[in-house]
Amino acid sequence: MAFSTPGLRRSRALAVLPAVVLLGTAALAGCADPGASAAGNPSGGAQTTAARNGVVYNTSPDQQRIRAEKDPALAAKVPALISKDGKLTVATTAGSIPLSFHATDDKTPIGSELDIAQLVADKLGLELDVQVTSWENWPLKTQSGDFEAVFSNVGVNKDRVKLFDFASYRAAYMGFEAKKSATYDIKGADDISGLKVSVGSGTNQEKILLAWNKELEAKGKAPATLQYYSSDADTILALSSGRTDLNIAPYPSTVYRENTRDDLKVVGKVNAGWPSETLVAATTLRGNGLAPVISEALNSAIKDGSYGKVLERWGLSEEALPESKTITEENFAATQATATATPFGKAS
């Protein structure tokens, strides 16, 4: 796997983007991605972490990933501009355990997102070329051609489908977490009234909380106080010390902490697309023909079992999808209405 700085190595890279495209990036930045402010070492240098859910998390640079066989028929479908260098250049933020984060060497990006990207690259007969970027930068760099696909817990929404095509691969949920001693059961707006809730700025989870606060104010109830921290580490420290009552973050991250720490637990779960539903998907430039091929590769991995093994490896089986679908602006409304997950493991 290559880790290099993306440049203008593709002839399709654009020197100047239309104003309408640039204006879209602000709306694209808030999403199912974790606040993406800190990559973090999950275990203080340990190579594995045995969790209460039975998962043994390998956080070392030596991942020994689950691999898949090349499918010549799928490889032949990869657009020529993408396949010509023999690589699938994938962007990730390395900002949230166990989705995408840095290994114990503090430089190698690992996690479930990259394991799934590896399966896709294998199926398409391409080398996986991982590029770590900030959450704010992936939209522009995908439009410019620096990145061919984004695997970083990106949720599909109405703003993104105007500029990108998607290949779904996981359910999209947010989790509420609190101290172990808490008695909260978060199901809706009424349950956060008057509480202090930490949240990432510009994210889908912030949009949910702002909408819930409007509901509370309309009912004459006290809204939640939203708190913002500069990193995941600061957020969790505030939660564990009692300076904030709740934290809302990608569900896989909250489950990871519940199973690897003694002081936190999950106290609620909400779809990242609330009040509708959405999915996590590989993100590609609109109209370049790559998203349908990625969907086919994912479906091949679902069929041969390698997809299920990856999610099981990271404790994410309950977010497994029975089928990957290509999502575009044209079919977005229909796919959003049927965005459901069929767990391979325990029920959600």
C-alpha positions, -999 to +999 in steps of 0.1 A: +000+000+000+014+034-009+012+065+013+022+096-007+013+132-010-013+137-037-004+162-065-014+169-100-004+135-112-036+130-132-043+148-164-079+153-153-069+175-123-084+209-127-066+242-121-097+262-114-131+250-103-164+267-111-177+290-084-208+268-079-186+238-071-165+257-046-196+270-029-208+235-023-179+224-002-190+242+030-223+222+030-204+190+023-182+192+053-208+184+080-215+147+080-214+113+095-177+118+100-165+120+136-154+155+144-122+144+127-101+167+148-078+141+163-064+108+150-052+095+183-035+064+195-062+042+210-042+021+233-011+041+244+012+020+223-003-014+229-005-036+198-039-052+206-069-043+228-092-071+240-127-057+243-157-068+263-176-075+231-151-102+223-133-082+196-095-080+198-086-047+182-053-048+163-039-013+164-004-021+151+009-010+117+010-047+107-027-052+100-027-085+081-059-074+064-085-097+051-080-097+013-100-106-017-093-121-051-092-100-083-124-102-104-112-097-140-147-088-152-150-060-126-114-048-133-123-044-170-151-020-160-129+005-141-128+038-161-095+041-180-085+074-164-086+057-130-071+023-139-042+036-160-018+040-131-028+007-115-039+024-083-071+032-064-063+064-047-085+066-016-088+095+009-095+090+046-093+113+076-078+089+101-099+107+128-120+081+146-115+047+161-123+020+149-133+035+115-101+053+104-072+062+127-035+060+130-018+028+142+005+027+172+034+041+150+013+073+148+016+074+110+000+043+094-037+048+087-058+018+097-094+009+105-125-006+091-129+020+064-095+011+049-101-026+052-132-022+031-113+000+007-087-028+004-114-053-005-126-030-033-091-024-046-084-062-046-116-069-065-107-043-091-071-055-094-057-022-082-031-012-056-047+006-026-031+041-024-042+057+009-041+095+013-048+110+047-066+144+045-086+167+067-124+164+067-127+199+052-104+190+022-118+158+008-146+174-013-124+198-032-096+173-037-121+146-050-135+172-074-100+181-086-090+144-092-064+141-064-087+115-048-106+088-067-127+076-038-133+086-002-137+059+025-141+079+057-176+074+072-191+097+046-229+098+049-250+104+017-270+136+018-289+160-005-260+184-008-234+158-017-253+140-044-252+172-064-214+168-068-206+131-060-218+096-067-219+070-039-215+032-033-231+023+000-214-001+024-225+005+059-255+017+080-251+053+094-259+058+130-249+083+157-245+071+193-250+091+225-225+082+252-224+090+289-206+081+321-212+045+333-233+058+363-257+078+341-293+067+337-301+085+304-320+068+277-318+090+247-345+085+221-355+120+211-354+158+218-372+155+252-344+133+265-316+160+261-336+189+276-313+209+299-283+187+294-248+196+283-240+177+251-206+178+233-207+176+195-184+183+165-190+216+148-204+214+113-214+177+115-246+158+109-249+152+146-248+189+153-277+194+128-297+168+147-291+185+181-299+219+167-332+205+153-340+189+186-333+221+204-358+239+182-384+212+191-377+218+228-380+256+225-413+252+207-426+231+236-413+257+262-387+233+275-350+240+282-328+233+252-296+213+255-263+233+259-240+223+230-203+221+239-175+221+214-140+208+220-109+209+199-102+172+198-117+138+205-093+135+235-106+167+250-142+157+244-138+123+261-119+139+290-148+164+295-173+136+294-155+113+318-148+142+342-185+153+343-180+187+326-204+175+299-234+151+303-235+135+269-214+131+238-228+124+204-205+107+179-205+080+152-220+049+167-190+026+160-168+049+180-191+050+210-194+012+209-156+010+208-152+031+239-180+013+257-162-020+252-126-008+258-131+016+288-146+011+322-162+046+326-184+051+296-214+035+280-238+040+250-271+055+261-288+062+228-287+057+190-301+078+161-298+075+123-273+100+110-299+112+085-325+120+111-354+126+106-349+105+074-324+077+070-290+076+053-261+053+046-223+054+047-209+052+012-177+053-008-177+088-024-166+094-060-167+123-085-202+126-100-205+110-134-170+095-137-184+059-138-165+046-107-193+044-081-212+016-100-180-004-103-173+000-065-209-011-058-203-043-078-170-049-060-187-045-027-215-068-036-189-094-047-172-090-013-206-094+005-213-125-015-179-142-008-180-133+029-149-111+031-171-080+037-187-096+067-154-107+081-140-071+080-170-058+099-168-086+124-131-079+128-139-043+140-170-051+159-193-035+134-215-065+122-247-048+133-241-020+107-237-045+078-257-040+046-272-069+027-264-051-006-244-021-019-263+003-040-251+031-063-266+064-051-267+094-074-287+127-074-312+110-097-321+081-073-313+098-040-348+102-028-358+066-035-327+052-018-330+074+012-365+062+018-353+026+019-320+030+037-321+001+061-295-023+075-298-060+078-273-071+105-251-101+101-247-104+138-266-090+168-298-070+161-296-032+163 
